[in-house]
């Protein structure tokens, strides 16, 4: 099942340094949009690499929206014993540098429906926004 939890001020500081929103927006129960990529050190009561019993996809990756995560990992909602939390970090093409920037291969598998064609998000002709997600399990 998805559970609610709160972050902390250090993740807000990192988000601010990255030029992202420092707030944590609750999307729905157990799913939060955050401004930083550094959730792991800020959630000490959670397993950062839970076994999700999936052969193709793991606990982190890239999506177009949170519903894609729930479709691929139904255990996140159906489990009565296990407790999960999902963070989403938006990555916008308009915020990327023309020299370097966010690259697909560094953030896990893409589970979305678009067709990435370039190494860098900045160069993608038809993709303006994606989310890096991470699934955590309460210890």
QUIVEN-V595900 format. One record per residue. PHI is phi in whole degrees, 0 to 359 (NA if undefined). Layout:
((PHI) (PHI))
This chain:
((NA) (272) (237) (265) (205) (250) (270) (218) (291) (295) (296) (295) (298) (297) (301) (298) (295) (273) (80) (258) (297) (268) (275) (253) (261) (283) (278) (198) (307) (80) (232) (234) (269) (237) (265) (234) (266) (262) (282) (300) (282) (260) (235) (293) (270) (236) (280) (271) (224) (290) (281) (256) (52) (230) (283) (259) (238) (245) (282) (217) (171) (231) (218) (269) (198) (293) (298) (296) (294) (295) (293) (282) (239) (298) (301) (299) (257) (274) (293) (267) (267) (267) (237) (238) (221) (239) (248) (236) (244) (289) (232) (255) (302) (298) (265) (270) (280) (287) (243) (92) (106) (286) (240) (299) (289) (268) (238) (93) (293) (269) (252) (280) (252) (278) (241) (301) (238) (235) (288) (252) (301) (306) (269) (292) (286) (237) (235) (251) (208) (223) (232) (272) (244) (216) (254) (242) (238) (297) (288))
